[in-house]
Amino acid sequence: MTGLLNMQTCVVLMKYTHLLLAVSVLTSHGESRTGTHTTQTSGRKLPGVRFQTDGVASIDSVLEADPGQPLPSFTQVEEASVEVNMAAWEELVMKGGEGARMVMGNILNEQFDLSHTLHAEVADLRIYSFPMDISQMRSFATCGLDEEEASLPSPVLSLAQGNFNVSGPTEEMEVDEGEVCGGHHGDAFMMLFPEKQNFQDAVSWCLKLRGNLALPSTSQENKQLYDRAINQDLTLFLAVSVVRWSGQCVDMWRGLYWLGVRGDLNRNQWLTLTEGKPINYHNLTHDTQEVTDEYRCVLAGGPSLAYQWYHAPCAGAACPVCNFTGYPMLHFRGLCKSSLFDRSLYLHDYYSDQPMYDGEVHSQVVWSGKEWVMKSRLRSSLTANMLGSSQHPIGRNTWQVSGDRCPPGKMQLLLTVCRADEFTCDDGTCIDKRRRCDLATDCPDHSDELECQVAYLPPGYSSRLPPPSPATSPLPLFFHLNILSVRMFDLKSFTVEVDALVRLLWKDSRLSFTNLQEDTRRNQVEALEVWTPSLTLTDGTNGLVAPGEADGEDLFVLREMSPHSDDDSHLHEDDLYSGSENSLVYELHKTIKFRCNLDLWNYPFDVQRCTIIFTVKGLTDSFSKLVKVTQYYISILILSHSLLLTLIISFHTHFY
């Protein structure tokens, strides 16, 4: 059964003589839901069993059968593509006439195994004594079989009849038919978060989880929403409804939760938050239907005002009820690659009256009563405690981890719903990744402009050591010189002074870069952090050129290749680039004063050539080569680690 975990609703068939096993499987992380449904469900409850992996869990029943009959293997049938593979059957010869034991929830390889326990929710298990055709199987998957149920023989075994023994850490429950078959109107999943917030914070919280504040569109939906938000618990002494979240949610305004509507003063209308259109249904009390400057938000009443709405100040406090199109899936970032914790979790249930984040396999993030704890249902020693905050663990937080394959101790982890093309702010808000480190704050907490260093230096990196050269050739350093102006030419002393822009390009395979922009000037690196070439100049007289005035130096990264695939062991969704594929660009603005050997025999009708030799200090020809670029990044000519440049000076005399 573990192979069915990726399906929200499916049908599993097993023929045994003429028995048919039909199972609706609800996974605890049903991101994929069955396709379009036309069947309207009745809203009834289906019997179900929740399997958990913190122990050997199973349900079993004895099937009586004749000896020698073939037992086929399981064949999965989906609504999208139906296929019954008769060739896949395997015979199991049963000795005697005592029948067989059918077990669900564990793979039986001679014995029960904790690591093979199913973690899912199974609903409406039935075994019929006749085969069904394909249309009936499809009807069962969409709850349409109920219309024919009266004409069908009773199941041989079913959860509803109580034929199964429930063992281990399992929980018998009832599931809304619409949760299995998708018959609910509107969004697929709603959840109340028991924490009082003002209206805007409630809106932001739902958006942060990819949802919206719930807004019923009919009287029936309004009743369903309220009933889901409370726990109808009849006590032994008082036959009254006790609202589950009253203590956490109801304040002086007696409201239980916010609704996804806001008042428009100019039009005196209540508009939906999602589309900005006038609402078609409301249950506002007669004296609170008007939009006023003070009362522009709507609360759903608590125990004393069940099912009623009324306007209220947006600065009030109540709980958000968020509407989702499926169970919200979240990801942990920052765990080491060998971590035992689940990286993906789903939000779908409660634990200790707080939302529970349930992992795909065995992890859970739950509220212990005093702090958020991440634990494992399979490994009791694997734990993590969130430090320093009692707020929901969405976003960036510090965790104390023990029992994991990652180094023990404190670590920063990020729990996010953001997509791969988005950046997660420290508070959990999602923004477009292109707005990360763009010199404008977009996150509510401004965290998108923090930790924006372009170059990542690995442990042991030394800026005194040059980059390693390729295996078969010296390290190329691309060189470009642009003479901006001639400041001075002194014929008597044979001296020339020029303003120049020197550019050097190279690759350093030790480095990696983050979030490189197309505009190279936005990829600036601190020159002192990394190795940069040190130039010495020799003029035509073979004398060293004294260091001149320097207007400054800049170091950038030229984005040349695409980023690597996302690595969730990194805390943020930063684009990572390799230093071996993207070049560093070093720019020096210099004033150079040097001497020339001038031959004035034909003066003033002569052309003189002045030479300057650029040398990279500390490098040899076998280790590095200067590469002259006659135009920026164009026309490459490989020379030695020293580069000879010639400055041509023309003298012209005009006769009148």
C-alpha positions in Angstrom: 0.0 0.0 0.0 2.9 2.3 0.4 3.1 2.8 -3.3 -0.2 4.7 -3.2 1.0 7.6 -1.1 1.2 10.0 -4.0 -2.5 9.5 -4.9 -5.3 11.5 -3.2 -8.0 9.1 -4.4 -7.5 5.7 -6.1 -9.0 2.3 -6.5 -7.0 -0.9 -5.8 -8.4 -4.1 -7.2 -7.7 -7.7 -6.0 -9.6 -10.6 -7.4 -9.9 -13.7 -5.2 -12.3 -16.2 -6.7 -14.9 -13.5 -7.3 -14.0 -11.0 -4.6 -13.3 -7.4 -5.3 -11.3 -5.1 -3.0 -12.1 -1.4 -3.6 -10.2 1.1 -1.4 -10.3 4.9 -1.3 -6.9 6.0 0.0 -6.5 9.5 1.6 -2.8 10.4 1.9 -1.9 12.8 4.7 -0.3 15.0 2.1 -2.8 15.0 -0.8 -1.3 17.5 -3.1 -2.6 15.7 -6.2 -6.3 15.5 -6.1 -8.6 13.5 -8.5 -9.5 15.5 -11.6 -12.8 17.2 -12.4 -15.8 15.7 -10.6 -19.4 16.1 -11.7 -20.9 14.0 -8.9 -22.5 16.0 -6.1 -21.7 14.3 -2.8 -24.2 14.0 0.0 -21.9 15.3 2.7 -22.1 12.1 4.7 -19.4 10.6 6.8 -17.2 7.7 5.6 -15.5 5.3 8.0 -11.7 5.5 7.9 -8.5 4.5 9.6 -5.4 6.7 10.0 -2.1 4.8 10.0 0.9 6.3 11.7 4.5 5.3 11.4 5.4 5.6 15.1 4.7 2.0 15.6 3.6 -1.2 13.7 0.1 -0.2 12.5 -2.2 -2.4 10.5 -5.8 -3.6 10.0 -6.5 -7.2 9.2 -9.3 -9.6 8.6 -9.6 -13.3 7.8 -11.0 -14.2 4.4 -12.4 -17.8 4.1 -11.6 -19.4 0.8 -11.4 -22.7 -1.0 -7.9 -24.3 -1.2 -5.9 -24.1 -4.4 -7.4 -20.9 -5.6 -5.1 -18.3 -7.3 -4.5 -15.0 -5.4 -3.7 -12.2 -7.9 -1.4 -9.3 -7.2 -2.6 -5.8 -6.5 -3.4 -3.8 -9.6 -3.8 0.0 -9.4 -6.5 1.7 -11.3 -6.6 5.5 -11.6 -9.4 7.7 -12.9 -7.1 9.1 -15.6 -6.0 5.8 -17.1 -7.7 2.5 -16.3 -5.8 -0.7 -16.9 -6.3 -4.1 -15.4 -3.2 -6.2 -16.1 -4.3 -9.8 -16.1 -0.8 -11.0 -16.9 0.5 -9.6 -13.6 -1.3 -12.1 -11.5 0.7 -14.4 -9.3 -0.7 -17.7 -8.0 -0.6 -18.4 -4.2 -1.6 -22.0 -3.5 -3.4 -22.1 -0.1 -3.3 -25.4 1.8 -6.3 -26.4 3.7 -9.6 -24.6 3.8 -8.9 -22.1 6.6 -8.8 -19.1 4.2 -6.2 -16.3 4.4 -5.4 -13.3 6.5 -5.5 -10.0 4.7 -3.4 -7.2 6.2 -3.3 -3.6 5.2 -0.8 -1.0 6.4 2.3 -3.0 6.4 4.5 -5.0 4.0 4.7 -8.6 5.3 8.0 -10.1 4.5 7.5 -12.9 7.0 7.0 -10.4 9.9 5.8 -6.9 10.7 8.4 -4.2 10.0 8.2 -0.7 11.5 10.0 0.8 8.5 7.4 -0.6 6.2 4.4 0.9 8.0 2.0 2.9 5.9 1.6 6.5 6.9 -1.8 7.5 5.3 -5.5 7.6 5.9 -7.7 4.9 4.4 -11.4 5.5 4.0 -14.4 3.4 2.8 -12.7 0.0 2.4 -15.1 -2.5 0.9 -14.7 -6.1 -0.4 -17.5 -7.3 -2.7 -18.2 -10.8 -3.8 -18.5 -10.0 -7.5 -16.3 -8.2 -10.1 -17.0 -4.6 -11.2 -16.7 -3.1 -14.6 -14.5 -0.1 -15.3 -17.4 2.4 -15.1 -18.3 1.2 -11.6 -14.7 1.5 -10.5 -14.6 5.1 -11.7 -17.9 5.8 -10.0 -16.5 4.4 -6.8 -13.4 6.7 -7.0 -15.7 9.7 -7.4 -18.3 8.6 -4.9 -20.8 8.0 -7.6 -21.2 4.4 -6.8 -23.5 5.4 -3.9 -26.3 5.9 -6.3 -26.2 2.2 -7.3 -25.4 1.0 -3.8 -29.0 0.0 -3.0 -29.0 -2.5 -5.8 -25.6 -4.0 -5.0 -25.2 -6.9 -2.6 -23.7 -6.0 0.7 -19.9 -6.1 0.9 -18.3 -9.2 2.2 -16.0 -7.0 4.4 -15.9 -3.3 5.0 -14.8 -0.7 7.5 -18.4 0.4 7.9 -19.4 -3.2 9.1 -16.5 -3.3 11.6 -15.0 -6.5 10.0 -11.4 -5.4 10.5 -9.2 -5.5 13.6 -7.3 -2.3 14.1 -3.8 -2.7 15.6 -1.0 -0.5 16.6 -0.8 3.3 16.5 -3.9 3.7 14.4 -6.9 6.0 14.8 -10.4 5.2 13.7 -12.2 8.2 12.4 -14.9 9.6 10.1 -14.0 11.5 6.9 -16.2 13.9 5.0 -17.2 12.3 1.7 -16.2 15.5 -0.1 -12.6 15.2 1.3 -12.2 11.9 -0.5 -14.2 12.7 -3.7 -13.7 16.5 -4.1 -17.4 17.3 -3.8 -17.0 20.4 -1.7 -17.8 23.7 -3.4 -15.0 26.2 -3.7 -11.6 25.6 -2.2 -10.6 22.2 -1.1 -9.2 22.7 2.4 -9.8 25.2 5.2 -7.9 25.7 8.4 -8.3 27.9 11.5 -5.1 29.2 13.0 -5.7 29.8 16.7 -3.9 33.0 17.1 -5.5 36.4 17.4 -4.4 38.9 14.7 -5.7 42.2 13.3 -7.3 42.0 9.9 -4.3 42.9 7.8 -2.0 40.5 9.6 -4.6 37.7 9.1 -4.7 38.5 5.4 -0.9 38.4 5.2 -0.8 35.1 7.1 -3.1 33.3 4.7 -1.2 34.7 1.7 2.0 33.6 3.3 0.7 30.1 3.2 -0.6 30.4 -0.4 -4.2 30.7 0.8 -6.9 33.4 1.3 -9.1 34.4 4.1 -12.2 32.2 3.9 -15.4 33.7 2.6 -18.6 31.6 2.3 -20.8 32.3 -0.8 -23.9 30.4 0.4 -25.8 29.8 3.6 -24.7 26.2 3.5 -21.0 27.1 3.2 -21.4 29.6 6.0 -22.7 26.9 8.3 -20.0 24.4 7.1 -17.3 27.0 7.8 -18.5 27.7 11.3 -19.0 24.1 12.1 -15.5 23.3 10.9 -14.1 26.1 13.1 -15.6 24.7 16.3 -15.5 21.4 18.0 -19.1 20.2 18.8 -18.3 18.4 22.1 -21.3 17.6 24.3 -20.2 17.4 27.9 -21.5 14.9 30.4 -23.3 17.6 32.4 -24.1 20.4 29.9 -25.7 19.6 26.6 -24.2 22.7 24.9 -21.7 23.3 22.2 -18.3 24.2 23.5 -16.4 26.2 20.9 -12.9 24.7 20.6 -11.1 28.0 19.9 -13.1 30.5 22.0 -10.2 31.1 24.4 -7.7 31.7 21.7 -9.8 33.7 19.2 -12.7 35.5 20.7 -12.0 39.0 22.0 -14.1 42.0 23.2 -15.9 42.1 19.8 -17.1 38.5 20.3 -15.8 37.6 16.9 -14.3 34.1 16.3 -12.6 34.6 12.9 -12.1 37.2 10.1 -13.9 36.8 6.7 -12.3 37.6 3.4 -14.2 40.8 2.7 -13.5 44.5 3.0 -15.8 47.5 2.8 -15.5 50.2 0.1 -16.5 53.5 1.5 -17.0 55.2 -1.8 -19.4 52.6 -3.1 -20.8 51.6 0.3 -20.3 48.0 -0.7 -18.6 44.9 0.7 -16.0 43.6 -1.7 -14.2 40.2 -1.9 -10.5 40.4 -1.2 -9.6 38.0 -4.0 -11.4 39.7 -6.9 -12.5 43.1 -5.5 -16.1 42.3 -6.6 -19.3 42.9 -4.6 -20.2 39.9 -2.5 -23.3 37.9 -3.5 -24.1 36.5 -0.1 -23.7 37.7 3.4 -25.1 37.0 6.9 -24.5 40.5 8.4 -26.9 41.4 11.1 -29.4 44.1 10.2 -27.7 46.9 12.0 -24.1 46.1 10.8 -24.6 45.9 7.0 -23.4 49.5 6.4 -19.8 50.2 5.5 -18.4 53.0 7.7 -15.0 54.6 8.1 -14.5 52.9 11.5 -16.1 49.5 10.6 -14.7 48.3 7.3 -14.0 44.6 8.1 -16.2 41.7 8.9 -16.1 39.1 11.7 -17.9 35.8 12.1 -19.6 35.6 15.4 -18.4 33.4 18.2 -20.6 31.1 20.4 -23.1 33.7 21.3 -23.5 34.8 17.6 -23.2 31.5 15.8 -23.3 31.8 12.0 -23.8 35.6 12.1 -21.6 38.2 10.6 -21.1 41.8 11.7 -18.9 44.7 10.8 -15.9 45.5 13.0 -12.8 47.7 13.2 -10.0 46.2 11.1 -7.7 46.9 14.1 -9.6 44.4 16.2 -8.3 40.9 16.9 -9.6 37.5 15.8 -8.3 34.3 14.3 -7.8 33.7 10.5 -9.5 30.9 8.7 -7.5 30.3 5.5 -8.9 28.7 2.4 -6.5 26.5 0.3 -6.8 24.6 -2.9 -5.1 21.6 -1.3 -3.1 20.8 1.7 -0.3 23.4 1.9 3.1 21.9 1.3 6.1 23.4 2.9 9.8 22.8 2.6 12.7 22.9 5.1 15.8 24.6 3.8 19.2 24.5 5.6 19.3 20.9 6.6 22.5 19.1 5.6 22.2 16.8 2.6 22.5 13.7 4.8 19.8 14.8 7.3 17.3 12.2 8.4 14.4 14.8 8.8 11.8 15.1 6.1 12.4 18.1 3.9 8.7 18.3 2.7 5.8 18.7 5.1 2.1 19.2 4.8 -0.3 21.3 6.9 -3.5 19.4 7.5 -4.2 18.6 11.1 -3.9 19.8 14.7 -1.8 18.7 17.6 -2.1 20.2 21.1 -4.7 22.7 19.6 -2.1 24.0 17.2 -1.6 23.3 13.5 0.7 20.3 12.9 3.2 20.1 10.1 3.3 16.5 8.9 6.3 15.1 7.0 6.1 13.0 3.9 7.6 9.9 5.7 8.1 10.3 9.4 8.8 13.8 10.6 6.4 16.1 12.5 6.6 19.7 13.6 4.2 20.1 16.6 3.5 22.4 19.5 4.6 20.8 22.7 2.7 23.2 24.9 5.8 25.5 25.5 7.8 25.3 22.2 7.8 24.0 18.7 9.4 20.6 18.3 10.4 18.6 15.3 10.4 14.9 16.0 10.4 11.6 14.2 7.8 8.8 14.4 10.5 6.3 13.5 13.6 7.5 15.4 12.9 8.6 19.0 16.4 10.1 19.4 15.9 12.4 16.3 14.6 15.8 17.6 14.9 19.5 17.1 13.6 22.3 19.3 12.9 25.8 17.9 14.6 28.4 20.1 13.7 32.0 21.0 10.2 32.2 19.7 6.7 30.7 20.3 5.4 32.0 16.9 4.6 29.6 14.1 7.8 28.1 12.6 7.2 29.6 9.2 10.2 31.4 7.9 13.7 31.6 9.4 14.3 30.3 12.9 17.0 28.8 15.1 16.7 25.1 16.0 18.6 23.0 18.4 19.1 19.6 16.6 20.1 16.3 18.1 20.3 12.7 16.8 20.7 13.8 13.2 23.4 13.0 10.7 24.1 16.7 10.5 26.5 18.1 13.1 24.6 18.5 16.4 23.9 21.9 17.9 22.2 25.1 16.8 21.4 25.7 13.2 19.3 28.1 11.1 16.4 26.5 9.2 13.9 28.0 6.9 10.4 26.6 6.6 8.8 27.9 3.4 5.9 27.5 0.9 7.8 29.5 -1.8 8.4 28.2 -5.3 11.8 27.7 -6.9 11.5 31.0 -8.7 10.8 32.9 -5.5 12.8 34.1 -2.5 11.7 33.5 1.0 11.9 36.4 3.4 12.9 35.7 7.0 9.3 36.1 8.0 8.1 33.5 5.4 6.8 36.0 2.8 7.5 35.0 -0.8 8.8 37.5 -3.4 10.1 37.2 -6.9 13.6 36.0 -6.8 14.7 38.7 -9.3 14.0 41.2 -6.5 16.6 39.7 -4.2 19.5 42.0 -3.6 18.4 44.6 -6.2 19.1 47.6 -3.8 15.4 48.0 -3.0 13.7 46.4 0.0 10.7 44.2 -1.0 10.3 41.9 2.1 8.2 43.2 5.0 11.2 42.6 7.2 13.7 43.9 4.6 15.6 40.6 4.7 15.8 40.5 0.9 18.6 43.1 1.0 20.6 41.3 3.8 23.4 38.8 3.2 23.9 40.1 -0.3 27.6 39.3 -0.6 28.2 38.2 -4.2 31.3 36.0 -3.6 31.2 33.0 -1.3 34.7 32.1 0.0 35.1 28.4 1.0 36.8 27.5 4.3 40.5 27.7 3.9 40.4 30.3 1.1 43.4 32.7 1.1 43.4 35.9 -0.9 47.2 35.8 -0.9 47.2 32.7 -3.1 46.4 33.0 -6.9 43.7 30.8 -8.4 44.7 27.3 -9.4 45.6 27.0 -13.1 43.9 24.6 -15.5 45.5 21.1 -15.7 46.9 21.5 -19.2 47.7 25.2 -19.5 48.6 28.3 -17.5 45.9 30.4 -15.9 44.8 33.0 -18.5 44.5 36.6 -17.3 42.7 38.7 -19.9 44.1 42.3 -20.1 42.6 45.4 -21.6 44.0 48.9 -21.5 42.1 52.0 -22.5 44.0 55.4 -22.6 41.4 57.9 -21.6 43.5 61.1 -22.0 47.1 62.4 -22.3 47.7 64.7 -19.4 51.2 65.8 -20.2 54.0 65.3 -22.8 57.4 66.8 -21.9 59.8 66.6 -24.8 62.8 67.8 -22.8 62.5 65.0 -20.2 61.0 62.5 -22.6 58.1 62.0 -20.1 54.5 61.2 -20.8 51.6 61.2 -18.3 48.3 59.5 -19.2 45.0 58.7 -17.6 44.2 55.0 -18.2 41.6 52.4 -17.4 43.0 48.9 -16.9 40.8 45.8 -16.9 41.8 42.3 -16.0 39.6 39.2 -16.3 40.1 35.7 -14.9 38.3 32.8 -13.3 38.8 31.5 -9.8 37.5 27.9 -9.5 37.7 28.1 -5.7 34.9 30.7 -5.5 31.2 30.5 -6.0 28.8 33.4 -6.6 25.2 34.1 -5.6 22.4 35.9 -7.4 24.4 37.3 -10.3 22.7 40.1 -12.2 22.8 40.6 -16.0 24.2 44.1 -15.3 27.8 43.4 -14.3 28.0 46.6 -12.3 25.5 45.2 -9.8 27.7 42.2 -9.1 30.4 44.0 -7.1 32.8 42.2 -4.9 35.1 43.6 -2.2 38.6 43.5 -3.7 40.2 42.8 -0.4 38.2 39.6 0.0 39.6 37.7 -2.9 42.8 37.4 -4.8 43.5 40.2 -7.3 46.5 40.5 -9.6 49.2 43.1 -8.6 50.7 44.9 -11.6 54.1 46.4 -12.0 55.0 48.7 -14.9 58.3 49.1 -16.7 58.8 51.9 -19.3 61.0 52.2 -22.4 64.1 53.0 -20.4 63.8 49.7 -18.5 63.0 51.6 -15.4 60.2 50.8 -13.0 57.3 53.2 -13.3 56.5 54.8 -9.9 52.9 54.3 -8.7 50.8 57.2 -9.7 47.6 58.6 -8.7 44.7 56.1 -8.5 41.2 57.2 -8.7 40.0 53.8 -7.4 39.5 50.2 -8.2 36.4 48.0 -8.7 35.9 44.3 -8.8 32.8 42.7 -10.4 31.6 39.3 -11.6 30.7 38.8 -15.2 27.7 36.4 -15.5 28.5 34.1 -18.3 26.8 30.8 -17.4 23.5 29.7 -15.9 23.1 29.0 -12.2 23.4 25.5 -10.7 20.4 23.5 -9.7 18.8 24.6 -6.4 20.4 23.1 -3.3 18.0 23.1 -0.3 20.9 22.6 2.1 21.5 26.4 1.5 19.3 28.5 3.7 17.8 30.7 1.0 16.8 30.1 -2.6 19.8 31.9 -3.9 21.0 31.2 -7.4 24.5 29.7 -7.2 27.2 30.2 -9.9 30.5 28.5 -10.2 33.7 30.5 -10.1 35.2 28.2 -12.8 32.4 29.3 -15.3 32.0 33.1 -14.5 34.8 35.6 -14.6 36.0 38.3 -12.2 36.5 41.7 -13.7 39.1 43.9 -12.0 39.1 47.6 -13.1 41.9 50.1 -12.1 41.6 53.8 -12.8 45.2 55.0 -12.9 47.3 58.0 -13.8 50.6 56.6 -15.3 53.7 58.8 -15.7 56.5 57.1 -17.6 59.6 57.9 -19.8 60.2 57.1 -23.4 63.2 56.6 -25.6 62.6 59.2 -28.4 64.4 59.4 -31.6 64.2 63.0 -32.7 66.3 62.8 -35.9 63.3 63.7 -38.1 61.6 66.0 -35.6 59.2 67.6 -36.0 58.0 65.3 -38.9 58.4 62.0 -36.9 56.3 59.4 -35.3 57.5 58.1 -31.9 56.8 54.8 -30.2 56.7 54.5 -26.4 56.6 51.2 -24.7 55.1 50.1 -21.3 55.6 46.6 -20.0 52.9 45.3 -17.6 53.9 42.4 -15.4 51.8 40.5 -12.8 53.8 40.4 -9.7 54.6 37.0 -8.2 53.5 34.9 -11.3 55.7 32.9 -13.7 55.1 32.0 -17.3 54.4 28.4 -16.4 51.7 29.4 -14.0 49.9 32.2 -15.7 49.6 34.0 -19.0 48.5 37.5 -19.7 46.0 37.6 -22.6 45.8 40.9 -24.5 42.3 42.0 -25.4 42.6 44.7 -28.2 38.9 45.5 -27.7 37.0 44.8 -24.5 36.5 41.0 -24.3 37.4 40.7 -28.1 40.4 39.7 -30.2 42.4 37.6 -27.7 46.2 37.2 -28.1 48.1 35.0 -25.5 51.4 36.4 -24.4 53.6 35.8 -21.4 53.0 36.9 -17.8 54.4 40.3 -19.0 52.6 42.3 -21.6 54.3 44.8 -23.9 52.2 47.7 -25.0 53.3 50.4 -27.5 52.1 54.0 -27.3 52.4 55.8 -30.7 53.0 59.5 -30.5 52.8 61.7 -33.7 54.4 65.1 -34.0 53.0 67.5 -36.6 54.2 70.9 -37.7 52.0 73.2 -39.7 53.5 75.9 -42.0 51.6 79.0 -42.7 
